[in-house]
Amino acid sequence: MVHSRSGDTRRYADAVDLQTSSPPEVRDVIAGMRHRRTVRTGFRSVAADPGVVRQIVEAGMLAPSAKNSQPWRLHVVSDRSLLEQLAALVRQGDRREQYVPHDPRTGRPHAYQSTVEGSAAIVESVSFAVLVENVGPLSGGTGAVLAATPEALAPSLFGYGEEWFAIGACVQNMWLAAVSFGMEAAFLADVTIAETEWRSILGFEGDLIGALAVGFSDDAPGPKCDEPFAPTMDRVVWHTSEG
């Protein structure tokens, strides 16, 4: 068995050859994946075609989920005044500068700069935002997981992880669909700083996972931070039978 890392340029070339010989619709999907970027600036406060918005949301509903549990509930907000209200609540969140991922081993924040203010600016300027709620069909949601006994915690986390996997696929589907319609997007997880207030306004009971903000941006998408098969990367290990 041969183990090789992601710098295997021959395998990358094989993948490119396969792409060029694939049907056009397959190449379009791959092209969309390569084009997709997180765009956080330059949005114009213009409305999107309702039919296009519906197709983007329907793409999210096509995502796979464990046991077909479909843990998402999608709140599609295009009303300008409501977007501005939601953004204002994000700006009012407590400890905005410390609202970054924390290391569970130490309880201390990771060395990231808070993007809460920037996320609020995006919410109030995009064409629409899809707020993603986890209804917790497998885990019961964050509260149930936190309250689990030590014996129940590991299997509860398994179901919780399955929900997040499905929601990630749902968001990615919508994002790629938006790109196919010439739109840009950003997924904003730190809007959860206003989860309690958003829950009250929008009437959901599950966990707020974040918001996919979608719109038309005048700023060109930037380059990828890294190439997926760059020799310095160590994120893919090939386990093959080649000698």
N, C-alpha and C positions, 0 to 999 in steps of 0.2 A: 504494500500500500504506500502511496506517495502522499506526503503532506506538504503542501506549498502554501505560501502566504499570498496576500492580495496583490503583490507586485508581479504576479505571473502574467507578463505581457502577452504571451501566446494565447492564454485563455481569454484575455481581453480582446485580442484580435478575432478569435473564434466567435465571441459574442457579437462583435460588430458585423462580421460576415453573416451571421444568422439574422441580424436585424435587417440588413439590406436585402435579404432574400425572402423576408416575411411579407405578408399581404399589407397593402397600404394602411388599413385601419390599425394593424398592430404597430406599424412604424409611427403612426400618429400618436398612439398611446405612449410609446417610449419617448417620442419627441416632447410630449407634454411633461413627462416626468423630468426630462433634462432641462426644460425651460422653467419649471416651477421654482420660485424663489419666495422668501419672506420679504414682502415690500411693506414698509412702515411709514412712508412719506409720499407726498405729492398727490394724495387722493382728492378728487373733485366731488363735491357734494351734489351729485346728479343721481337721478333715479335709474334703476336697472329695469329692463323689460320684465314684467311679472312672469311671462312665460319662460324666460331664461332662468329667473330665480327658481321657479318650480322645477325645472330640469336639473339645476344644480343640487337642490335639496333631494330630489328623487335619486340622484346618483349616490348620495350618502346613504340612502335607505337600502341600496343594493349591497352594502358591505357585509362581509361574513361575520358571524357571531357564534360563540360556543353554544351548543344545544339550540341554535336559532333563537337565542334569548332576546336579541335586539334590545340591548340595555339603554339605548338612547331615547331621549325625547328632545326634539329640535324646536326651538323657539325662534322663529324668523322675524326679525325686527327691521322694518324699512321706514317706519314713521320717523320723520326727521326730529320732531320734538321729543319723542321717546328716546331716540338715540342720544340726544343731547342730555336728557335727564339721566340716563344710565351712565354716561360719561362723567357727569358732575358727581354722582355718587362714588365713582371710582376715585376721583380726586379728593374726596372727603374721607377716604379710608384711613384708619389709624396706622401709624408707624409705616408710612409709605416707603420711606427710604430703607427700611429693614425687610421689606416684603420681597424676599428672594429665597431660593431653595436653601434648606438647612441640612446639615449633616446629622443624621440620626445618632451617630456614634458619639458626637460631642454636644449636640444641641445648638451648635453655633452656625451662623449663616455662612454659606459659601461666598467666596470673594467675587461676587457679581454685583454689577451696578443695577439698582432698581430701575425698571422700565414702566412703572405704574403710570406716571404722568404721560409718557409717550403713548401707552395703550389707551388712555382716556382720550387723547387727541385723535387717535385712529377711529375709535368708536363713533365719535361725533361727526366724522368727516366722510366715512365710507357710504356706499350706496345702501348696503344692508349688512346686518350681522346675524349670524346663526349662533344662538346661545345653546350650548350642549349640556343637557341634564342627564345624569346617570340615575335611572330609576331603580337600580340595584336588584335585578331579578335573581341573581345568584348569591350575592353577598349580603343584601339588605342595606347596602350603602355604608358610608364611612362611619356613621354612628354605631351601627351594628358590629362592624369590624373592631372598632376601638373598645367595645364592651364585651367582646368575645372572651371566653375563658382561655387560659393557656392551652388547654387541650384542643380547643376549637379554632385557635388563631391561625395555625398553618393552613388547614383546609379552607378557612374563610378567606385568607389572603389569596389562595389559588383562584377562587371564584371571583374575587375582587380584581385580580390581574386579568382574568378572562374578559371581564367587562371593559376594562381600560383598553385592552387589545382591540376589541370590537369597535369601541368609540374612536380609537386612533385610525382604524381603517375607514370608518364613516367620514371622519374629517378629511382624510387624504382623498377619498373619492370626490367629495365636494370641491376640494381645492383644485384637483386636476380638471374637474368639469368647468370650474370658473376660468382656469387658464385657457381651456379650449374655446371659450367664448370671448377671449381677449381681455379678461379681467385679471386683477392681481389680488392677493390676499395675505393675511397674516393671522396666525393662530395666537390668541392672547389668553394665556393661562392666568396672568396676574390680575385679571379683572375679578377673580374670586375674592379679592380683598373686600368687595362689596356684595358678597354672596347673600347675606341676610337681607339687605335692602332690595336687591334684584329679585329675590324669591318673593318678597312681599308684593312687589309691583306686578310681576309676571305670573304669580300664582303657581309656582312649581314646588314640589315637596322633596324631590331627590337632591342629589349633590350637583352643584354647578361645577363643571369640568373646565369651562372656558368659553371663548367666543371666537368663531371664525369670521373675521371682518373682511368683507369683499367689496371691491369697487374698481373704479377706473383711475389709474395713477399716471401722472405726467412724468414721473421719475422712472427711468429705464431700470429694469432689474439688474442688480449687480452680479458679479461672477460668483460661482460657487466658492465656498471657503476651501474646499479641497476636492481633488478628483477621487472617485470611488475606488480606483485601482492604482493609486499612486504608490510607488515603491516604499515610501516611508510609512504607509498605513499598516495597521496590524488588526484589522477588523474582520477579515475573512480568512478562514483556514479551509483549504481544499483537501478533502479526504477522498482519494481516488484509488482505483485499482491498477493504474498505469505503473509500469515498471521502469 
